[in-house]
Amino acid sequence: MIIPKELKRLAEKFPSPLFVVGGAVRDSLEGRKIHDYDLTSSLTAEKVVELLMGTEFNVTPHSLKLGTLGIKVGSAVMEYTAFRKDSYSGSGEHSPALVEFNCSQREDALRRDFTVNAIYYDILKGEYVDPLGGIKDVERKLLRTTREPRDVIEEDALRMLRLVRFSSALGYAIEKNTYLAVKERAYTLKEIAIERIREEFNKILIADTVNGIEGAHIRGIELLVELGLMEHVVPELLEGIGVKQNPNFHIFDVYKHILETVRVIPPHLRLVALLHDIGKPRSVGEDGKMHDHAPIGAGMTRVIMNRLLYPHRETERAVKLVENHMFNIKCLLGDEIIRVFILKNHDILVDLLELKKADHVGHGKLPGISPSAIKIKEVYDEMLKNNVAFSIKELPVGGAQLIENKIKPIERAKVLSALLEHGAYIGRALSKEECIDFIKAC
């Protein structure tokens, strides 16, 4: 295992062995690049603070109750946790109710989630310490809990989402008893704080970016569904399973189409892609068509993202993308209407085009690139070429001209917005004289 020089200097200050533990050790065994070092030893957090006082290492206590510290030297920041033994109340919460220090390394290993995360590396000796057979599990690419699976899950229900994330991002299988225990205890996820569920879910949606495993994010979503966990994250997604679509355009049901759209879209738009057709099952009319699925889906998107406590700005942007992803889908609208649409949705245009392209691929049947995306991009490029104004500050007139023409203060923003829309509609930059004539006519 490659150990940075500053980490070796840190280990030399410890009177007992200092170990790297967790993901860094696991990743080193597979030859992956290490980004973060989690450290541990038999020394309590208080003793480490005392030990490093006045040295090159800056120590920031995170939780003395849990024995955790941040240790910084230069630009490197490492997390330290003392050997400990945890006891939980059994209600599925994250933090242990009781923490005991002065325990053995094996006891410290047993309080962790999976064996592949319970391998230690002695920094100075350059040796692995493997109390629970984690190295063999890394070789087998297998995720197995450190103890009886039900006990490990009951201690912290979020471990079920971590299991899904590790399985997808690492390409590891899940040991049978662990898999069955998660299916049995999936309902306990509801006891976990929404913010923590959201954070793990976000990581699952970009699981393929961690180690470059193609389709890892799709495997993660499928595991959430298989294990019954999606019912406590985005249960609305399950409504699309088995809901058939027009065979002239689709070869997949709604659920599978959503997955295929998520598969090909850029990582920052994965959640939007997951939600873009979420309204289809609830929009099916007597004729089997889903004409209103975009506005219905937009409303559902707001409900879902508010429930998961996403930031308001992120939520409203997603709502806007879902609401508009069907715009000009049949390419029947005139350029004037498209230009006005582009003006009003300029802030989401790049992402909207990506969503349209991914949605097109997700049909599984339509060739080439989305004609709708192509058309909108062509119109947009022409607007740029013709210097169409996209904001009030780009107009050749402003407050002075509005005052001169006796436009009331309450009406000024409305007049300027109408002037922007007029420029977009005709598709070119307006001269100052044209703008003043427009203002006079208001």
Buried (B, 14 or more C-beta within 10 A) or exposed (E): BEBBEBBEEBBEEBEEBBBBBBBBBBBBBEEBEBEEBBBBBBBBBBBBBEBBEEEEBEBEBBEEEBBBBEBBBEEBEBBBBBBBBBEBEEEBBBEBEEBBBEBEBEBBBBBBBBBBBBBBBBBEEEEBBBBBBBBEBBEBEBBBBBBEBBEBBBBBBBBBBBBBBBBBBBBBBBBEEBBBBBEBBBEBBEBBEBEBBBBBBBBBBBBBBBBEBEBBBBBBBBBBBBBBBBBBBBEBBBBBEEBEBEEEEBEBBBBBBBBBBBBBBEEEBBBBBBBBBBBBBBBBEEEEEBEBBBBBBBBBBBEBBEEBEBEEEEBBBBBBBBBBBBBBBEEEBEBEBBBBBBBBBBEBBEBBBBBBBBBBBBBEEBEEBBBBBBBBBEBBEBBEEEEBBBEBEEBBBEEEBBEEBEBEEEEBEEBBEBBBBBBBBBBBBBEEEBBBEBBEEE
